[in-house]
Amino acid sequence: PFSASVLSVLVLLEGGMHRTCSFIAATLLLASSAHAFSSSALPCVGARSSATSLRMSGGGAAASGKRALCLLATGFEEMEAIAPIDLLRRAQVEVTVASLTKELLVKGRNGMSLLADTDLDSALATSPFDAVIVPGGAPAVPANGLLQSDARVLQLLTSQMESGRLVTAICAAPSVLAAAGVLKGKKHTAHFSVAAQVPDLDKTSAVVVDGNLITSQGAGTSTQFGLALVANLVSQQVADEVAASICWK
């Protein structure tokens, strides 16, 4: 038996039409019945199967009691948004995906459009959140300045840091955190392209955690970033279970 959790994104095709693409994560649950899968059918999990719950059927339910907010604006890096959203939902964290504008269908850097849950103003009306996630991409690039020029974003990041709740950003997005003044006195990393705007960044670490601040380097470190969020927002044990369930090394 298995259950499936589906994260759907709308891909904007060249002809102007939309196709729904579903990223399906199927949970294979070991059981003692005649219908159960043997551990040999799960080579990536192997002996760890019984030690983990194979957390692949979370679906965003807030069993953890934790809430996270992910900001989306046109041009966002798809991997940097979807990976933490997916991993947090597997960990039973309630993730609200918020568009900066009233337009909820937000087109990413590579042409994939993600349907947000709500707009930022509506999301802020339900504050506070235990974590705020800022993906990279064009909106976070200093030359673009979309996120840095949004007073709501800067105020959110400032209040989040001051309250001791998690502030997280990846790729170019730590430059937005720098603009909000929340990197001061904190260890951090970012994509090398924003080194001028993010002074003293750690160029050797994929993910840097310093208290309630989590930063990461880029699209290639998205999974590590997401798992770090799970570890800090829920627990290391749950992060390990999620990592095992997705065959993360």
Phi, psi and chi 1 to 4 in degrees:
 res  aa     phi    psi   chi1   chi2   chi3   chi4
   1 PRO       -  150.5   26.1  -34.7      -      -
   2 PHE  -151.2  160.0   66.1   91.9      -      -
   3 SER  -126.3  159.6   59.1      -      -      -
   4 ALA  -131.5  142.9      -      -      -      -
   5 SER  -115.5  125.9  173.7      -      -      -
   6 VAL  -114.4  123.5 -179.5      -      -      -
   7 LEU  -107.5  112.7  175.0   63.2      -      -
   8 SER  -100.9  134.4  -65.4      -      -      -
   9 VAL  -124.5  148.7  -63.4      -      -      -
  10 LEU   -97.0  122.6  -63.5  175.8      -      -
  11 VAL   -97.7  122.7  179.9      -      -      -
  12 LEU   -81.6  113.5 -172.8   62.1      -      -
  13 LEU   -87.8  161.7  -59.6  179.5      -      -
  14 GLU   -59.1  -33.9 -167.6  170.5  -20.8      -
  15 GLY   -77.6   -0.7      -      -      -      -
  16 GLY    94.3   -0.8      -      -      -      -
  17 MET   -95.0  159.8  -60.7 -179.9   66.1      -
  18 HIS  -112.1  140.9  -64.7   85.0      -      -
  19 ARG  -126.0  133.6  175.5  177.5  -61.4  169.4
  20 THR   -82.9  125.1  -58.6      -      -      -
  21 CYS  -111.9  128.5  -66.5      -      -      -
  22 SER  -109.9  126.4  -63.0      -      -      -
  23 PHE   -94.6  104.2  -64.9   89.4      -      -
  24 ILE   -99.9  122.2  -56.7  178.6      -      -
  25 ALA  -107.4  106.6      -      -      -      -
  26 ALA   -90.8  131.2      -      -      -      -
  27 THR   -93.8  119.6  -57.5      -      -      -
  28 LEU   -99.9  109.5  -56.8  179.3      -      -
  29 LEU   -97.6  120.7  -57.1  177.1      -      -
  30 LEU   -70.9  136.4  -65.6 -179.1      -      -
  31 ALA  -140.8  170.1      -      -      -      -
  32 SER   -92.9   -2.5   58.7      -      -      -
  33 SER   -75.8  171.2   69.9      -      -      -
  34 ALA   -68.1  -16.8      -      -      -      -
  35 HIS   -93.6   -1.5  -59.4  -70.3      -      -
  36 ALA   -71.6  152.9      -      -      -      -
  37 PHE   -81.3  145.4  -70.2   94.9      -      -
  38 SER   -83.5  158.5   68.2      -      -      -
  39 SER   -63.9  -22.3   59.8      -      -      -
  40 SER   -69.0  -17.6   62.0      -      -      -
  41 ALA   -81.2   -5.9      -      -      -      -
  42 LEU  -124.0   66.9  -61.8  169.5      -      -
  43 PRO   -60.8  -28.2   24.6  -36.1      -      -
  44 CYS   -79.0  -19.3   67.7      -      -      -
  45 VAL  -101.8  -45.3  178.7      -      -      -
  46 GLY    54.8 -131.6      -      -      -      -
  47 ALA   -66.0  -15.6      -      -      -      -
  48 ARG   -76.8  -12.2  -68.1  179.2  -64.8  175.0
  49 SER   -54.3  -47.2  -62.9      -      -      -
  50 SER   -70.4  -20.4   59.8      -      -      -
  51 ALA   -87.1  -14.3      -      -      -      -
  52 THR  -117.4  161.1   73.0      -      -      -
  53 SER   -93.1    7.2   60.8      -      -      -
  54 LEU    45.8   66.3  -65.8 -174.1      -      -
  55 ARG   -70.1   80.6  -65.8  172.2  173.8  -89.7
  56 MET  -127.7   16.3  -58.8  174.1   73.8      -
  57 SER  -131.5   25.6   57.6      -      -      -
  58 GLY   -64.3  -44.4      -      -      -      -
  59 GLY    63.4    9.9      -      -      -      -
  60 GLY    94.0   -0.6      -      -      -      -
  61 ALA   -61.5  140.9      -      -      -      -
  62 ALA   -90.9   48.6      -      -      -      -
  63 ALA   -63.0  -25.5      -      -      -      -
  64 SER   -76.5  -16.7   69.3      -      -      -
  65 GLY    77.8    5.6      -      -      -      -
  66 LYS  -102.4  151.2  -60.5  -67.3 -174.3  177.0
  67 ARG  -129.9  138.3  -56.5  173.6   68.1 -131.7
  68 ALA  -130.2  151.2      -      -      -      -
  69 LEU  -121.6  124.6  175.5   65.5      -      -
  70 CYS  -111.9  125.6 -177.9      -      -      -
  71 LEU   -89.5  134.4  -52.7 -177.4      -      -
  72 LEU  -126.0  136.7  -73.3 -170.6      -      -
  73 ALA  -142.8  155.5      -      -      -      -
  74 THR   -52.7  127.7  -59.4      -      -      -
  75 GLY    98.1    5.1      -      -      -      -
  76 PHE   -61.8  154.1   72.0   95.0      -      -
  77 GLU   -78.9  115.4  -84.3  -80.3    0.6      -
  78 GLU   -57.6  -48.7  -66.9   93.9  -24.1      -
  79 MET   -60.0  -37.6  -70.9  175.7   65.0      -
  80 GLU   -73.2  -19.1  -63.9  167.4    7.1      -
  81 ALA   -94.6  -48.9      -      -      -      -
  82 ILE   -67.8  -39.3  -66.8  173.6      -      -
  83 ALA   -60.0  -52.5      -      -      -      -
  84 PRO   -66.8  -35.3   17.5  -29.5      -      -
  85 ILE   -59.7  -50.3  -68.2  169.7      -      -
  86 ASP   -59.9  -50.1  177.5  -77.7      -      -
  87 LEU   -66.2  -38.7  -65.8  168.3      -      -
  88 LEU   -66.0  -39.6  -75.2  167.8      -      -
  89 ARG   -67.7  -33.8  -73.9 -178.9  172.8  173.4
  90 ARG   -62.3  -31.1  -69.7  172.1 -167.9  -99.1
  91 ALA   -87.3   11.9      -      -      -      -
  92 GLN    68.3   30.2  -54.6  -70.1  -62.7      -
  93 VAL   -94.4  135.8  173.3      -      -      -
  94 GLU   -77.7  113.2  178.4 -173.3  -13.8      -
  95 VAL  -108.9  122.6 -176.9      -      -      -
  96 THR  -101.1  122.5  -61.5      -      -      -
  97 VAL   -98.4  118.8 -178.4      -      -      -
  98 ALA  -118.8  128.8      -      -      -      -
  99 SER   -83.0  142.2  167.5      -      -      -
 100 LEU   -65.9  -23.5 -103.5   65.0      -      -
 101 THR  -115.6  179.5   70.6      -      -      -
 102 LYS   -74.6  -14.5  -62.2  -62.1 -178.1 -178.4
 103 GLU   -78.4  113.0  175.0   54.6   60.7      -
 104 LEU   -83.8  -18.6  -60.7 -172.9      -      -
 105 LEU   -88.1  106.7 -171.4   61.4      -      -
 106 VAL  -109.9  121.0 -173.2      -      -      -
 107 LYS   -84.5  129.9 -172.7  174.8 -178.8  179.8
 108 GLY   -87.5 -179.9      -      -      -      -
 109 ARG   -58.1  -37.2  176.3 -175.6 -175.0  -86.5
 110 ASN  -105.4   23.4  -64.1  -59.3      -      -
 111 GLY    89.2   -2.3      -      -      -      -
 112 MET   -88.6  132.9  -71.0 -179.1  -78.7      -
 113 SER  -109.4  125.3  -66.0      -      -      -
 114 LEU  -101.4  132.5 -171.5   62.8      -      -
 115 LEU   -85.7  110.7 -174.8   62.1      -      -
 116 ALA   -71.1  158.7      -      -      -      -
 117 ASP   -75.8  -32.2  -60.9  -49.3      -      -
 118 THR  -164.5  179.1 -172.2      -      -      -
 119 ASP   -95.4  164.3   63.1  -88.9      -      -
 120 LEU   -62.1  -41.9 -178.3   55.8      -      -
 121 ASP   -59.1  -43.9  -72.4  -28.6      -      -
 122 SER   -66.7  -38.3  -62.8      -      -      -
 123 ALA   -64.7  -43.2      -      -      -      -
 124 LEU   -63.5  -25.7  -68.2  176.4      -      -
 125 ALA   -69.2  -14.2      -      -      -      -
 126 THR  -106.4   12.1   69.3      -      -      -
 127 SER   -61.1  160.1  -65.2      -      -      -
 128 PRO   -91.3  166.1   33.0  -35.9      -      -
 129 PHE  -114.0  149.6  -69.6   89.3      -      -
 130 ASP   -74.2  -23.5  -61.7  -67.2      -      -
 131 ALA  -148.8  145.5      -      -      -      -
 132 VAL  -119.3  131.3  171.4      -      -      -
 133 ILE  -115.4  127.3  -52.8  159.6      -      -
 134 VAL  -118.9  105.3 -170.9      -      -      -
 135 PRO   -72.2  163.3  -12.8   28.1      -      -
 136 GLY   -86.8 -157.5      -      -      -      -
 137 GLY   105.7 -177.2      -      -      -      -
 138 ALA   -51.3  -42.0      -      -      -      -
 139 PRO   -60.8  -25.8  -20.6   32.9      -      -
 140 ALA   -92.6  -12.8      -      -      -      -
 141 VAL   -68.9  129.0  172.6      -      -      -
 142 PRO   -52.8  -37.4  -28.5   37.1      -      -
 143 ALA   -65.0  -28.2      -      -      -      -
 144 ASN   -81.5  -51.2  179.5  -54.7      -      -
 145 GLY    73.7   11.3      -      -      -      -
 146 LEU   -60.5  -49.6 -179.3   60.3      -      -
 147 LEU   -73.7  -39.1  -68.0  175.4      -      -
 148 GLN   -65.4  -26.5  -67.3 -173.6   22.4      -
 149 SER   -92.1    0.3   62.4      -      -      -
 150 ASP   -93.3  109.2 -166.7  -47.4      -      -
 151 ALA   -60.4  -31.6      -      -      -      -
 152 ARG   -64.0  -40.8  -60.5  170.4  -59.3  170.1
 153 VAL   -66.3  -46.9  172.7      -      -      -
 154 LEU   -62.3  -41.7  -61.2 -177.3      -      -
 155 GLN   -66.4  -40.0  176.9   57.1   39.5      -
 156 LEU   -60.7  -46.8  170.8   63.8      -      -
 157 LEU   -65.1  -40.9  -65.2  172.9      -      -
 158 THR   -64.1  -48.7  -59.6      -      -      -
 159 SER   -67.2  -35.0   61.3      -      -      -
 160 GLN   -63.3  -44.9 -170.9   79.6    1.8      -
 161 MET   -66.5  -45.0  178.1   58.5   69.8      -
 162 GLU   -63.5  -29.9  -69.0  175.9  -12.6      -
 163 SER   -83.2   -9.7   67.5      -      -      -
 164 GLY    86.0    6.8      -      -      -      -
 165 ARG   -85.3  160.2  -64.7 -173.0  -67.9  -92.3
 166 LEU   -64.2  132.9  -81.7 -178.9      -      -
 167 VAL  -119.2  122.9  175.5      -      -      -
 168 THR  -134.3  144.3   75.5      -      -      -
 169 ALA  -154.7  153.4      -      -      -      -
 170 ILE  -138.0  151.3 -177.0  170.1      -      -
 171 CYS    65.2 -118.7 -162.8      -      -      -
 172 ALA   -80.8  -14.0      -      -      -      -
 173 ALA   -62.9  -27.8      -      -      -      -
 174 PRO   -58.3  -21.2  -33.3   40.8      -      -
 175 SER   -66.7  -29.2   66.6      -      -      -
 176 VAL   -70.3  -39.2 -178.7      -      -      -
 177 LEU   -63.8  -37.5  -86.7   54.2      -      -
 178 ALA   -63.1  -41.7      -      -      -      -
 179 ALA   -63.8  -31.3      -      -      -      -
 180 ALA   -82.6   -8.5      -      -      -      -
 181 GLY    80.4   16.9      -      -      -      -
 182 VAL   -95.2    0.7  -59.1      -      -      -
 183 LEU   -90.6  -11.9  -67.4 -176.3      -      -
 184 LYS   -58.8  125.7  -65.0  176.9 -179.3  177.7
 185 GLY    76.3    7.6      -      -      -      -
 186 LYS  -115.7  143.4  -64.3  -82.6 -169.6  178.0
 187 LYS   -75.3  143.6  -64.2  178.0 -178.6  178.1
 188 HIS  -160.7  166.6   53.0  -91.0      -      -
 189 THR  -137.0  176.6 -170.5      -      -      -
 190 ALA  -172.5  176.8      -      -      -      -
 191 HIS   -68.7  143.5 -166.0  -90.2      -      -
 192 PHE   -59.8  -22.6   57.6   81.6      -      -
 193 SER   -68.5  -17.7   63.8      -      -      -
 194 VAL  -111.8   23.6  -66.8      -      -      -
 195 ALA   -57.7  -33.9      -      -      -      -
 196 ALA   -67.8  -33.5      -      -      -      -
 197 GLN   -90.3  -16.7  -68.4   78.7   24.4      -
 198 VAL  -121.6   82.4 -175.0      -      -      -
 199 PRO   -65.3  151.5   25.1  -34.7      -      -
 200 ASP    61.8   29.1  -56.7  -41.2      -      -
 201 LEU   -73.8  148.6   66.7   86.9      -      -
 202 ASP   -80.4  112.4 -177.8  -19.8      -      -
 203 LYS   -87.2   -3.7  -62.8 -179.9 -179.7  179.8
 204 THR  -108.5  -15.3   62.1      -      -      -
 205 SER  -103.3  132.7  -58.9      -      -      -
 206 ALA   -67.1  -38.3      -      -      -      -
 207 VAL  -137.3  136.1  177.5      -      -      -
 208 VAL  -122.5  126.1  173.8      -      -      -
 209 VAL  -114.4  123.6  179.6      -      -      -
 210 ASP  -136.5   97.8 -172.5   -8.2      -      -
 211 GLY    64.1 -122.8      -      -      -      -
 212 ASN   -95.1   19.0   61.7  -35.1      -      -
 213 LEU  -114.3  128.3  175.9   69.8      -      -
 214 ILE  -127.7  124.3  -57.5  177.3      -      -
 215 THR  -129.8  157.4   51.3      -      -      -
 216 SER  -148.1  166.0 -170.4      -      -      -
 217 GLN   -83.3  -37.8  -67.8  179.2  -32.8      -
 218 GLY   174.8 -169.8      -      -      -      -
 219 ALA   -53.8  -39.3      -      -      -      -
 220 GLY   -68.4  -14.2      -      -      -      -
 221 THR  -110.3   16.4   62.7      -      -      -
 222 SER   -61.6  -40.5  -63.1      -      -      -
 223 THR   -67.5  -44.1  -60.7      -      -      -
 224 GLN   -60.3  -40.1  -70.2  162.4  -85.2      -
 225 PHE   -60.0  -50.2  176.5   59.2      -      -
 226 GLY   -61.8  -41.5      -      -      -      -
 227 LEU   -66.8  -34.0  -70.3  171.8      -      -
 228 ALA   -64.9  -36.4      -      -      -      -
 229 LEU   -63.8  -44.1  -93.9   65.2      -      -
 230 VAL   -61.5  -45.8  173.6      -      -      -
 231 ALA   -60.1  -40.9      -      -      -      -
 232 ASN   -84.8  -27.8  -76.5  -91.1      -      -
 233 LEU   -89.4  -33.9 -164.1   56.9      -      -
 234 VAL  -112.6  -80.1 -173.5      -      -      -
 235 SER  -170.1  160.5   72.3      -      -      -
 236 GLN   -65.8  -35.6 -174.8   60.7   56.3      -
 237 GLN   -60.4  -46.3  178.2 -178.4  -18.8      -
 238 VAL   -65.8  -39.1  170.5      -      -      -
 239 ALA   -61.1  -40.3      -      -      -      -
 240 ASP   -65.7  -38.9  -69.4  -17.2      -      -
 241 GLU   -65.5  -43.3  -68.9  174.1    1.0      -
 242 VAL   -64.1  -43.3  170.5      -      -      -
 243 ALA   -59.6  -43.1      -      -      -      -
 244 ALA   -64.2  -39.6      -      -      -      -
 245 SER   -67.1  -24.5   76.4      -      -      -
 246 ILE  -103.6   11.3   64.3  170.1      -      -
 247 CYS    64.2   30.5  -53.9      -      -      -
 248 TRP   -72.0  135.0 -179.7 -109.3      -      -
 249 LYS   -63.1      -   59.5 -177.5  179.3  179.0
